[in-house]
Amino acid sequence: MIYLDHAATSWPKLPEVLQAMTGFLERAGGNPGRSGHRLSIDAGRIVYETRELLAQLLGAPDPLRVVLTPNVTYALNIAMLGLLNPVTDRVVTTGIEHNSVMRPLRALEAQGLELVVVPCGPDGQLDMEAMQEALLPGARLVVASHASNVMGTLLPVGEIAELAHAVGALLLVDAAQTAGVIPIDAPALGIDLLAFTGHKGLLGPPGTGGLIIAPELDPSVIRPILSGGTGSRSEEERQPEMLPDRLEFGTGNGPGVAGLGAGVQHLLDYGVDAVRAHECALTQRMLDGLGKIPSVTMYGPLDVERRTATVSLRIEGHSVSEVGWRLDEDFGVLSRVGLHCAPAAHRTLGTFPEGTVRLAAGLSNTEADIDVAIGAIREIASA
């Protein structure tokens, strides 16, 4: 079996990730921050160490500004619903966003939010002139994916940040596809809010993610979208003001956070630059091989430096569902087909409503895996 669905979730999970999760339950297991006994203290230490590791990896100067969430969708909702006033605010986003961005924004739009969607080209590249025109003074927020989950296109978030800040807007970046596989220094890029997931490039388990809040951003401008127990300021019946408690609610996923910490530690030891080099080499091999098959159309930039390892394609005369089924059943190659929860991106590509076949390599893949996938696509295309 060849797993090429890392854009959905990384697999297999590292042994140290699994060991950290079971170790948390076996040796810590207490509720972090809720009790004064040794198990609770050990659990709290593991959670805080994971915040420190994430801060180190993603450039956050203060671990307490790393808000842990169940996933990136939750983190994006905390930022958008907490920041925005739908009656008065104007938001700018792009034409390749995932539904984790578009659905909350469309819901706010129905309440009166002014929403501007800046178009992208057929390869997913953002129209920067249109972005500058959209960013009229008074824009409250720009929301942009760091990379498309459909065609892998990287967006110039540093340039977007400059444009946003010039008109007083904040930048929220969805780093679901890039955290752990592309070097990210949030302060250097000018990112005000960075949302990430733990189960993809960060190599952690599902049920983990977070939101990093820049030190310049006053957390009081983000309204908590929920309220509840934190283990702190228990004498008060209002949500605490300090981070991360202001935006974290209830008992967290302790085993998941422990596993995430192990995944991030592996990345720090291995080096995100090394991950990036590995994935670029695999992507180049994939693009070169698929490019020699006449009936295959690929989407996204052909320059591997401008994309992630995610490659979307279609085969003339074959439905994407047929191709995905045959890749799995006949060749043991696991892909993902359809719209990938990103209809906006597929409308941009012109592949809506059927979608594409997505092959997404990761750290665990080899050149031999890529060669098998190319051979499988060649055989399906020739049928």
FIMI-617222 format. One record per residue (C-alpha): x, y, z; chain. Coordinates in nm, 2 decimals, decimal comma. Layout:
N
PT       c1       c2       c3   chain
PT        X        Y        Z       A
...
// end
This chain:
383
PT       c1       c2       c3   chain
PT     0,00     0,00     0,00       A
PT     0,13     0,35    -0,10       A
PT    -0,03     0,63     0,10       A
PT    -0,05     0,96    -0,10       A
PT    -0,31     1,14     0,10       A
PT    -0,09     1,35     0,34       A
PT    -0,28     1,66     0,25       A
PT    -0,57     1,51     0,44       A
PT    -0,37     1,36     0,73       A
PT    -0,02     1,23     0,77       A
PT     0,03     0,86     0,80       A
PT     0,17     0,64     0,94       A
PT     0,21     0,82     1,27       A
PT     0,56     0,81     1,42       A
PT     0,62     0,55     1,70       A
PT     0,72     0,84     1,93       A
PT     0,39     1,01     1,87       A
PT     0,20     0,69     1,97       A
PT     0,43     0,64     2,27       A
PT     0,37     0,99     2,39       A
PT     0,00     0,95     2,37       A
PT    -0,01     0,62     2,56       A
PT     0,25     0,75     2,80       A
PT     0,03     1,05     2,89       A
PT    -0,26     0,82     2,98       A
PT    -0,04     0,58     3,17       A
PT     0,19     0,81     3,36       A
PT     0,03     1,15     3,36       A
PT    -0,34     1,12     3,29       A
PT    -0,45     1,40     3,52       A
PT    -0,65     1,70     3,42       A
PT    -0,40     1,98     3,33       A
PT    -0,44     2,29     3,55       A
PT    -0,74     2,15     3,74       A
PT    -0,57     1,99     4,04       A
PT    -0,26     2,02     4,26       A
PT    -0,16     1,66     4,26       A
PT     0,13     1,51     4,08       A
PT    -0,07     1,36     3,79       A
PT    -0,23     1,70     3,71       A
PT     0,11     1,87     3,74       A
PT     0,27     1,62     3,50       A
PT    -0,01     1,67     3,25       A
PT     0,02     2,05     3,27       A
PT     0,39     2,02     3,21       A
PT     0,34     1,82     2,90       A
PT     0,08     2,06     2,76       A
PT     0,30     2,36     2,83       A
PT     0,61     2,19     2,67       A
PT     0,40     2,14     2,36       A
PT     0,32     2,51     2,35       A
PT     0,69     2,58     2,38       A
PT     0,77     2,35     2,09       A
PT     0,50     2,49     1,87       A
PT     0,62     2,84     1,95       A
PT     0,98     2,75     1,86       A
PT     0,87     2,58     1,53       A
PT     0,64     2,85     1,41       A
PT     0,81     3,16     1,54       A
PT     0,58     3,26     1,83       A
PT     0,78     3,46     2,09       A
PT     0,54     3,37     2,37       A
PT     0,42     3,01     2,43       A
PT     0,11     3,15     2,61       A
PT     0,00     3,30     2,28       A
PT    -0,03     2,95     2,14       A
PT    -0,40     2,87     2,19       A
PT    -0,46     2,49     2,16       A
PT    -0,77     2,38     1,98       A
PT    -0,93     2,06     1,85       A
PT    -0,84     2,14     1,49       A
PT    -0,77     2,42     1,25       A
PT    -1,13     2,48     1,17       A
PT    -1,19     2,56     1,54       A
PT    -0,89     2,79     1,54       A
PT    -1,02     2,98     1,23       A
PT    -1,36     3,02     1,38       A
PT    -1,22     3,15     1,71       A
PT    -1,04     3,42     1,51       A
PT    -1,31     3,51     1,26       A
PT    -1,61     3,49     1,49       A
PT    -1,42     3,65     1,78       A
PT    -1,28     3,94     1,58       A
PT    -1,56     4,04     1,33       A
PT    -1,87     4,25     1,36       A
PT    -2,08     4,14     1,07       A
PT    -2,28     4,46     1,07       A
PT    -1,98     4,69     1,02       A
PT    -1,68     4,50     0,90       A
PT    -1,52     4,43     0,57       A
PT    -1,32     4,11     0,50       A
PT    -1,10     4,01     0,21       A
PT    -1,02     3,65     0,12       A
PT    -0,90     3,46    -0,19       A
PT    -1,06     3,24    -0,45       A
PT    -0,89     2,92    -0,34       A
PT    -1,00     2,89     0,02       A
PT    -1,11     2,58     0,20       A
PT    -1,47     2,56     0,35       A
PT    -1,31     2,60     0,69       A
PT    -1,27     2,96     0,59       A
PT    -1,55     3,01     0,34       A
PT    -1,84     2,87     0,55       A
PT    -1,78     3,09     0,85       A
PT    -1,74     3,39     0,62       A
PT    -2,05     3,31     0,42       A
PT    -2,25     3,27     0,75       A
PT    -2,12     3,62     0,86       A
PT    -2,20     3,76     0,52       A
PT    -2,56     3,65     0,56       A
PT    -2,56     3,86     0,88       A
PT    -2,44     4,17     0,69       A
PT    -2,06     4,13     0,66       A
PT    -1,90     4,28     0,35       A
PT    -1,70     4,00     0,19       A
PT    -1,47     4,04    -0,10       A
PT    -1,32     3,74    -0,27       A
PT    -1,00     3,82    -0,47       A
PT    -0,96     3,60    -0,78       A
PT    -0,67     3,36    -0,84       A
PT    -0,54     3,24    -1,17       A
PT    -0,59     2,90    -1,32       A
PT    -0,28     2,78    -1,14       A
PT    -0,40     2,92    -0,81       A
PT    -0,17     3,22    -0,81       A
PT    -0,32     3,52    -0,63       A
PT    -0,39     3,84    -0,84       A
PT    -0,19     4,08    -0,62       A
PT    -0,32     4,39    -0,81       A
PT    -0,68     4,28    -0,73       A
PT    -0,58     4,22    -0,37       A
PT    -0,45     4,57    -0,34       A
PT    -0,76     4,71    -0,50       A
PT    -0,98     4,51    -0,26       A
PT    -0,79     4,63     0,04       A
PT    -0,96     4,97     0,07       A
PT    -0,91     5,16     0,39       A
PT    -1,15     5,02     0,64       A
PT    -1,09     4,65     0,58       A
PT    -1,09     4,47     0,91       A
PT    -0,93     4,14     0,82       A
PT    -0,77     3,94     0,54       A
PT    -0,80     3,57     0,55       A
PT    -0,57     3,36     0,33       A
PT    -0,45     3,01     0,30       A
PT    -0,07     2,97     0,31       A
PT    -0,12     2,70     0,04       A
PT    -0,41     2,55    -0,14       A
PT    -0,52     2,20    -0,03       A
PT    -0,63     2,13    -0,39       A
PT    -0,33     2,22    -0,62       A
PT    -0,06     2,31    -0,36       A
PT    -0,01     2,67    -0,47       A
PT     0,17     2,88    -0,22       A
PT     0,04     3,23    -0,16       A
PT     0,28     3,52    -0,08       A
PT     0,16     3,58     0,27       A
PT     0,44     3,82     0,35       A
PT     0,33     4,05     0,07       A
PT    -0,03     4,01     0,16       A
PT     0,06     4,11     0,52       A
PT     0,22     4,43     0,39       A
PT    -0,08     4,52     0,19       A
PT    -0,32     4,45     0,48       A
PT    -0,12     4,64     0,74       A
PT    -0,10     4,94     0,50       A
PT    -0,47     4,99     0,54       A
PT    -0,50     4,89     0,90       A
PT    -0,63     4,54     0,84       A
PT    -0,52     4,22     1,02       A
PT    -0,40     3,90     0,85       A
PT    -0,53     3,56     0,95       A
PT    -0,34     3,27     0,77       A
PT    -0,47     2,92     0,74       A
PT    -0,15     2,71     0,76       A
PT    -0,32     2,37     0,76       A
PT    -0,12     2,27     0,45       A
PT     0,21     2,42     0,54       A
PT     0,29     2,40     0,91       A
PT     0,56     2,14     0,95       A
PT     0,64     2,12     0,57       A
PT     0,73     2,48     0,49       A
PT     0,95     2,69     0,72       A
PT     0,72     2,95     0,89       A
PT     0,83     3,25     1,10       A
PT     0,50     3,41     1,18       A
PT     0,64     3,75     1,31       A
PT     0,89     3,78     1,02       A
PT     0,60     3,73     0,77       A
PT     0,38     3,98     0,95       A
PT     0,11     3,73     1,03       A
PT    -0,12     3,85     1,30       A
PT    -0,31     3,52     1,35       A
PT    -0,18     3,18     1,24       A
PT    -0,42     2,88     1,24       A
PT    -0,27     2,53     1,22       A
PT    -0,37     2,17     1,25       A
PT    -0,18     1,90     1,43       A
PT    -0,26     1,59     1,22       A
PT    -0,10     1,69     0,89       A
PT     0,25     1,83     0,85       A
PT     0,30     1,85     1,22       A
PT     0,28     1,47     1,24       A
PT     0,05     1,47     1,54       A
PT    -0,29     1,29     1,59       A
PT    -0,63     1,41     1,49       A
PT    -0,81     1,63     1,74       A
PT    -0,52     1,88     1,77       A
PT    -0,45     2,22     1,63       A
PT    -0,41     2,58     1,74       A
PT    -0,41     2,95     1,69       A
PT    -0,10     3,17     1,73       A
PT    -0,17     3,53     1,82       A
PT     0,10     3,79     1,75       A
PT     0,24     3,98     2,04       A
PT     0,13     4,31     1,89       A
PT    -0,24     4,20     1,89       A
PT    -0,44     4,28     2,20       A
PT    -0,62     3,96     2,28       A
PT    -0,91     4,15     2,42       A
PT    -1,03     4,23     2,07       A
PT    -1,10     3,86     2,02       A
PT    -1,43     3,78     2,18       A
PT    -1,44     3,42     2,32       A
PT    -1,69     3,22     2,11       A
PT    -1,75     2,98     2,40       A
PT    -1,71     3,01     2,78       A
PT    -1,64     2,76     3,05       A
PT    -1,39     2,60     3,28       A
PT    -1,02     2,67     3,25       A
PT    -0,88     2,58     3,59       A
PT    -0,78     2,94     3,65       A
PT    -0,97     3,23     3,82       A
PT    -1,23     2,98     3,94       A
PT    -1,36     3,24     4,18       A
PT    -1,49     3,44     3,88       A
PT    -1,80     3,35     3,67       A
PT    -1,66     3,53     3,37       A
PT    -1,40     3,40     3,12       A
PT    -1,05     3,49     3,23       A
PT    -0,89     3,77     3,03       A
PT    -0,53     3,63     3,00       A
PT    -0,41     3,40     2,73       A
PT    -0,45     3,11     2,66       A
PT    -0,74     3,08     2,90       A
PT    -0,94     3,35     2,73       A
PT    -0,98     3,13     2,42       A
PT    -0,95     2,78     2,56       A
PT    -1,25     2,61     2,71       A
PT    -1,30     2,29     2,91       A
PT    -1,08     1,99     2,94       A
PT    -0,84     1,97     2,65       A
PT    -0,71     1,67     2,45       A
PT    -0,42     1,58     2,67       A
PT    -0,31     1,26     2,49       A
PT    -0,35     1,43     2,16       A
PT    -0,14     1,73     2,27       A
PT     0,13     1,50     2,40       A
PT     0,14     1,32     2,06       A
PT     0,15     1,66     1,89       A
PT     0,44     1,76     2,10       A
PT     0,63     1,45     2,00       A
PT     0,56     1,52     1,63       A
PT     0,68     1,87     1,66       A
PT     0,99     1,76     1,85       A
PT     1,07     1,52     1,56       A
PT     1,04     1,81     1,31       A
PT     1,27     2,03     1,51       A
PT     1,53     1,75     1,53       A
PT     1,49     1,65     1,16       A
PT     1,45     2,01     1,03       A
PT     1,17     2,16     0,84       A
PT     1,41     2,26     0,57       A
PT     1,50     1,89     0,52       A
PT     1,13     1,80     0,51       A
PT     1,08     2,07     0,24       A
PT     1,38     1,94     0,04       A
PT     1,24     1,58     0,05       A
PT     0,89     1,69    -0,06       A
PT     1,02     1,91    -0,33       A
PT     1,23     1,62    -0,48       A
PT     0,92     1,39    -0,47       A
PT     0,70     1,66    -0,62       A
PT     0,95     1,72    -0,91       A
PT     0,96     1,35    -0,98       A
PT     0,58     1,34    -0,98       A
PT     0,54     1,64    -1,21       A
PT     0,81     1,51    -1,45       A
PT     0,65     1,17    -1,47       A
PT     0,29     1,28    -1,51       A
PT     0,39     1,55    -1,76       A
PT     0,49     1,27    -2,00       A
PT     0,14     1,12    -2,01       A
PT    -0,05     1,31    -2,29       A
PT    -0,41     1,26    -2,15       A
PT    -0,32     1,39    -1,80       A
PT    -0,39     1,75    -1,70       A
PT    -0,22     1,87    -1,39       A
PT    -0,31     2,18    -1,19       A
PT    -0,10     2,43    -1,00       A
PT     0,24     2,58    -1,06       A
PT     0,50     2,36    -1,24       A
PT     0,78     2,52    -1,03       A
PT     0,81     2,31    -0,71       A
PT     0,93     2,61    -0,51       A
PT     0,59     2,77    -0,56       A
PT     0,39     2,48    -0,43       A
PT     0,36     2,20    -0,18       A
PT     0,37     1,83    -0,25       A
PT     0,00     1,83    -0,33       A
PT    -0,07     1,75    -0,70       A
PT    -0,42     1,75    -0,85       A
PT    -0,49     1,59    -1,19       A
PT    -0,75     1,46    -1,42       A
PT    -0,73     1,20    -1,69       A
PT    -0,92     1,26    -2,01       A
PT    -1,20     1,02    -2,06       A
PT    -1,20     0,89    -1,70       A
PT    -1,41     1,02    -1,41       A
PT    -1,21     1,11    -1,10       A
PT    -1,41     0,86    -0,89       A
PT    -1,31     0,58    -1,14       A
PT    -0,94     0,68    -1,12       A
PT    -0,94     0,70    -0,74       A
PT    -1,11     0,36    -0,72       A
PT    -0,87     0,19    -0,96       A
PT    -0,56     0,35    -0,80       A
PT    -0,67     0,19    -0,47       A
PT    -0,81    -0,14    -0,58       A
PT    -0,57    -0,22    -0,87       A
PT    -0,24    -0,06    -0,76       A
PT    -0,27     0,00    -0,38       A
PT    -0,22     0,38    -0,42       A
PT    -0,43     0,58    -0,18       A
PT    -0,54     0,92    -0,31       A
PT    -0,83     1,15    -0,25       A
PT    -1,09     1,25    -0,52       A
PT    -1,36     1,51    -0,55       A
PT    -1,39     1,87    -0,43       A
PT    -1,16     1,83    -0,12       A
PT    -1,39     2,06     0,08       A
PT    -1,28     2,35    -0,13       A
PT    -1,54     2,43    -0,40       A
PT    -1,40     2,78    -0,44       A
PT    -1,07     2,64    -0,55       A
PT    -1,23     2,40    -0,80       A
PT    -1,43     2,68    -0,94       A
PT    -1,11     2,87    -0,99       A
PT    -0,95     2,57    -1,17       A
PT    -1,26     2,50    -1,37       A
PT    -1,29     2,15    -1,22       A
PT    -1,62     2,21    -1,04       A
PT    -1,84     2,01    -0,97       A
PT    -1,65     1,68    -1,04       A
PT    -1,32     1,79    -0,88       A
PT    -0,98     1,62    -0,93       A
PT    -0,77     1,33    -0,82       A
PT    -0,53     1,45    -0,56       A
PT    -0,19     1,28    -0,49       A
PT    -0,02     1,43    -0,18       A
PT     0,32     1,29    -0,09       A
PT     0,47     1,33     0,26       A
PT     0,77     1,26     0,48       A
PT     0,71     0,89     0,48       A
PT     0,70     0,85     0,10       A
PT     0,99     0,75    -0,12       A
PT     1,09     0,79    -0,49       A
PT     0,97     0,43    -0,55       A
PT     0,63     0,53    -0,42       A
PT     0,61     0,81    -0,67       A
PT     0,72     0,58    -0,96       A
PT     0,45     0,33    -0,87       A
PT     0,19     0,61    -0,87       A
PT     0,31     0,74    -1,20       A
PT     0,30     0,40    -1,36       A
PT    -0,05     0,34    -1,22       A
PT    -0,18     0,67    -1,37       A
PT    -0,01     0,58    -1,71       A
PT    -0,18     0,24    -1,72       A
PT    -0,52     0,39    -1,63       A
PT    -0,48     0,66    -1,89       A
PT    -0,40     0,41    -2,16       A
PT    -0,71     0,20    -2,10       A
// end
